[in-house]
Amino acid sequence: MAVDAEIYKKMLKELGANVQLLAVSKTKTAADILALYALGQRDFGENYVQELVEKQQQLPADIRWHFIGHLQSNKVRSIVPFVYLIHGVDSLRLLKEIDRQAAKTGRVVDVLLQVHIAREETKFGLDAAEVGEVMQAAPAMGAVRVRGLMGMASNTEDAEAVRAEFRALKDVLDHWFPGDGILSMGMSGDYRIAIEEGSNMVRIGSLLFGARG
Ligand SMILES: *Cc1c(COP(=O)(O)O)cnc(C)c1O
């Protein structure tokens, strides 16, 4: 499916001024990204380091690239020179490595901590106590700034379960970032619930670009 301008415009209108749209472009071509770019979209999210680095080299320099996948410490170096926001920081060790690499480039890199909210065992993320440990340690790091939280709800039809997970994440946000945190929650299937529960950044792939093959 090609990018549909009407769907994009409707989405922006629905989100309004307080919820930022991150277009998740993993597996999509440079042409797909440029089609959305031509409509004004500047924030794009990718899950794989190699793919992100290649796209960043090919595409316009004013795109704000978000990394939303699981980041391995040995790959931090490749994205730190240009990445706009890293959503999935799930250990103190990873945060320290981002700080170390960012310091070398002279940048201060913004990140979100990924919190484990889903009941599924397989999803990555910190629990509430671990968020506290990372938040205590973060101010000592000069080249990384923790701006908020990110989470993924369970992949279930049970809307109330999803709502409860999002609500729990918002509670953690309000504790550590009263009034000013980025809350990255909500994808194509659950973004409406996420916004009702306080999301201010939604990560939308398939609704904008069509299903991934
Ligand atoms: C792929 C992905 C998305 C987008 O998913 P859609 O269901 O296509 O909107 C959002 N967040 C993360 C972390 C992803 O990996």
PDBQT file of the ligand as one rigid body, heavy atoms in Angstrom, charges set to zero:
ROOT
HETATM    1  C1  LIG A 301       6.511  -1.875  14.975  1.00  0.00    +0.000 C 
HETATM    2  C2  LIG A 301       6.361  -1.062  16.205  1.00  0.00    +0.000 A 
HETATM    3  C3  LIG A 301       5.350  -0.079  16.306  1.00  0.00    +0.000 A 
HETATM    4  C4  LIG A 301       4.305   0.184  15.247  1.00  0.00    +0.000 C 
HETATM    5  O1  LIG A 301       3.398  -0.873  15.191  1.00  0.00    +0.000 OA
HETATM    6  P1  LIG A 301       2.044  -0.783  14.330  1.00  0.00    +0.000 P 
HETATM    7  O2  LIG A 301       1.171  -1.799  14.961  1.00  0.00    +0.000 OA
HETATM    8  O3  LIG A 301       2.424  -1.128  12.929  1.00  0.00    +0.000 OA
HETATM    9  O4  LIG A 301       1.524   0.597  14.452  1.00  0.00    +0.000 OA
HETATM   10  C5  LIG A 301       5.324   0.691  17.467  1.00  0.00    +0.000 A 
HETATM   11  N1  LIG A 301       6.215   0.510  18.461  1.00  0.00    +0.000 NA
HETATM   12  C6  LIG A 301       7.180  -0.422  18.391  1.00  0.00    +0.000 A 
HETATM   13  C7  LIG A 301       8.135  -0.566  19.524  1.00  0.00    +0.000 C 
HETATM   14  C8  LIG A 301       7.283  -1.246  17.267  1.00  0.00    +0.000 A 
HETATM   15  O5  LIG A 301       8.223  -2.190  17.236  1.00  0.00    +0.000 OA
ENDROOT
TORSDOF 0
